[in-house]
């Protein structure tokens, strides 16, 4: 009986430790070995990436960190970067990997994240496919792990030259993705969220709008183009609504720009309108859906809510 009690205690402790690790609480400071720990060469990394997602079958590690254009070297001191870097980025006890490479002619920076038991998924750091130059590295500050992303500030219609401005973002893995780090999160009283997808310039893209309110009501309205018509209404779960509000607060949405734009033709355009704090309104127009990492995550959540609450809608 005593042995059974001891065994039960050990099993329970391990289960609790696993749950805490999965939620980013690595208080036991335990390191779990995984497949990433056993590989270090570019072909091995490329094979692992392709096994996770075949969309990256043409991805190649930029082992020497060489760029086709000379001006890319103005980004930073290349000697301070590595094509392959390992670290526990999300602090769950499992080794993750940051990889700088190329997909076709474009620089692409990926992370391979291990959510446990060698269950990997890929997150992209470079989200603008036309970025010819980009670097990233893992940095640790005050026991927190970040990805520092360095790139040239987009200058629409201009030829890259020595006047290009270098920008960087400190990204943290949060909400199952990378978002800009915010060490002073404010809690806003959000009264209404309106999300309008305006399609693309060719007119053959989805057009719809969503409206979400604190009573967990979600309303859908189809646009001019699409196979679905009419207005629909549904109910969100408390957890889905809470996650959306948490991400919005973390982005500090009132402090974001009112307008973002990428230098692309036929891109999708969205308008995010948030009413908060007794009638204040923040409206963000985003052509290309790449304003910030945080906004990108908000759009992903809203699109997922549309699909889960209105599964029969095709728009």
N, C-alpha and C positions, 0 to 999 in steps of 0.2 A: 504494500500500500504506500509505503514511504517512497519507494522508487518511482511509483506511478505519479505521485505528487510532484517529485522533483522534475520528472520528464515533462509533466504538464506545465510547470512553471517555465522551463527552458523554451518549450515550443511557443508559449504565450509571449515571452520576452522577444523571441525572434520575429514573431508576427508583428508586434508593436513596433519594433525597430524598422521592419520593412515598410510599414505604413508611413512612419515618420520620414523615412528616406524618400519615399515616393512623393511626399508633399514638400520636399525641400528642407526638412528639418533633420540635419545630419549631426545631431547632438552626440551620437555615439562615436562619431568620427571614424566610422568603419569604412574600409576600402574594399569594394567588390571587384574582382578580376573579370574582365570581359574581353571580347575579341579585339577591340581597339588596342588593348594593352600589348597584344602579340604581333601587331603589324606596324611597319614603319616605312616601307618602301612605296614609291608612287604606284606601281602596278597593283600592289595589294590594296591600297586605298581606293584606287579606281574600280577594282573588282568589287569591293565592299559597297561602294556608292551605287554601282549598277545593280547589285543584288537587292538593294533597298528600293531603288526607283529606276526603271529602265529608261525613263525620259533623260537620264544623265549618262547614257551609254557612250556618248561622244566626249564626255568631260575628261580633261587631261590635267593632271597636277602640273602647275608651273614651277617645277623643281628649282630652277635657277632664278626665279622671279625676274624674268626678262620680259620686256614689253616691246611691242612692235613699233610704237612711237617713242622717240627720244624724250619728248616732253613729259612722259609719264614719270621719269626719274625725278622730276621736281616735286613729286608728292611728299617724299620723306627719305630718310636715310635707309636704304634697302637693307643694310647690314643688321638693322634692328628687327627685321621681320623674318619669318620662316614660312615656307610653303605648307608645311604640316606641323601643327601644334596640338599637343594633348593636354587636357585639363578637365577637371570636374566643373564644367561651366554652370550647371544648374544645381550644384551642391547636393546631389542625391546619392553620393557614394560611388557612382559609376563614371568611368572615364569617357569623356566626349572628345571630339576632334574638330579643329578649325582647319579648313583646307583652302588655299588660294590656287586657282586654276583657270582654265579657259574652256569655254563651250563655243566651238567655232572661232570666230574672230573676237569674241568678247571676253573680258575678264569676268570670272564668276567666283564668288567666295561663298563656300558652304560650311555648315556645321553638321556633323553627324552626332546626334544626340541619342544616348542610351537611357531609355526609361526603365530599364531593369530587365534582367534575364536575357540579355543580348537582343532586346527589342529596340531596333534602331529606327529613327526617322530623320529626315533631312530638313533643315531650315536654311533658306537662302538669306545671305546678308546683302549681296548686290541684287537689287530688285529692278534696276533700270538696265535693260539688256543692252542699251547703247553705250553704257559706261565702258570706255576703252581702257581706263586706268582706275585701279582701286586696290587698296591694301587694307589689311586688318591684322590685329594681334590681340592676344589675350593679356589682360592686365588685372592685377589684384590690388585692391585698396581697402583697407580696414576690414579684412576678412571677407570682402565681397569680390566676386569674379565678374569681369566685364569683357565685352568685345569692343575694342576701339576700331571704328571704321573710318578710314581716311580716303577722301575722294576730292575731285575738283567740283566746285560749285557749278551747277548747270548754267550756261550762258547761252540763251537761245538765239540761234541765227549767227553766232560768232564762231570764227575758226579758232581752235585751241592755239594759244601762244603763251608767251611768258607772262601775260597779264592775268592768267587764270588764277582764281582764288582757291586755296586749299581749305577744305572744311573737314571736320571730324565729328563723329558722334560717339558717345559712350552708351553702349547698348547693354541691357541686362535681360537675361532670360526670365520672362514672367508671362503668365497667362498662356503658357505653351508656345511662346514665340518670343522674338526679340523686340523690345521697345526701348525708346529713349529713357535713360535712367532719371528718376525724379526722387530726390531725397527729402522733399517737402510737399508731400501729397496733401491737397486740400479736399475737403468733402463739400461738394456743392449740392444744394437741394434742387434736383432736376425735376421739372414739371412736365416736360414733353420733349420727345425726340422725333424729328422728322427727317426722313432719308429719301432723297429722290435720285434715281438713276436715270440719267438723261440720254442714254444711248450714245452712239457715235455719229460722226459726221456723214457716214454713208447711209444712215438710217436703218440698217439691218441688224441692230443690236437691241437687247432687251430694254424696255422703258417701263418703270414702275415706281411707286412710292410706298413707303411704310410710315406709319405713325404709331408711336409707342408712348403710353402714359403710365404713371405709377400704380394705377389700379390693375396693372398687368394686361391691359387691353392692347392688342396689336391689330392695326388695320392695314389692309393691302388694297392698292388701287392700281389697275393695269394702265399702261400708257397706250400710245397710238399704235405701236408695233408690238405684235405678240399674238400668240394663239389663244390667250385668255382675255376675257373682258369682265368688266364689272368690279364692284367693291366687295371685299370680304373682310370678316372680322374674326379674330381668334383670341385665345388666352395664353399668356406666357406662364411658364413655371417661375416660382420665386427665385430659384437658383439661376436660371437663364437671365432674368432681369437683373439680379444682383451682380452677375459677372459683367454684363454690359455697363452698368453704372460704375463698377470698380475700374474698368478699363478707361472709361471716359474721365473719371476723376484723376486717374494716374497720369493721363496725357496732359492734365491741366488745360482743358480745351479752351477756356476763355483767353488764354495767353497765346494760342496758336494764330498763325496768319489767317487772314480772311480769304486768301486766294492762293492756290498752288497750280502750277502748270508744268507739263513736260513737253519737250520738243518732239512731238509725235503727230502723225496724221491719223485720223480716224480713231482716236482714242475715246474711251468711255469717260463721261463726265458725271460727277455726283455733286449733290448739294446736301450738306449736313446742317440742319438747323436745330439748335438746342435752346429751349426756353427754360430758365432757371432763376432761382432767388427772386420770387415775386415779379416775374414778367421781364427780366433781362433776357436778351436774345443774342446768341452767338451763331453767325452763319458762316460756313466754310464752303467755298467752291473749290473743287479739286478735279482738274482735268488730267486724267491719267492714273488717278487713284494711288499716287505715290507721294503724297504731301509729306507725311512722316511715317515712321514705323508704327507709332501708336495709332494713327488714323487708319493705316492699313489693317491693323488688327480689329479696329472698330467695324470697318467695312466687312471683314470676314465674318464677324459675329452676326451682323445684321443680315447678310446674305444667307447665313446658316439658319437664322430664325425664320426667314421667309420660306426656306425649303422645308423646315420641320413643321411649321404651323400651317402652311398651304401647299401640301405635297402634290396636289393635283394641278397646281398652277404651272403653266408653261408660258414663260414670257421672257 
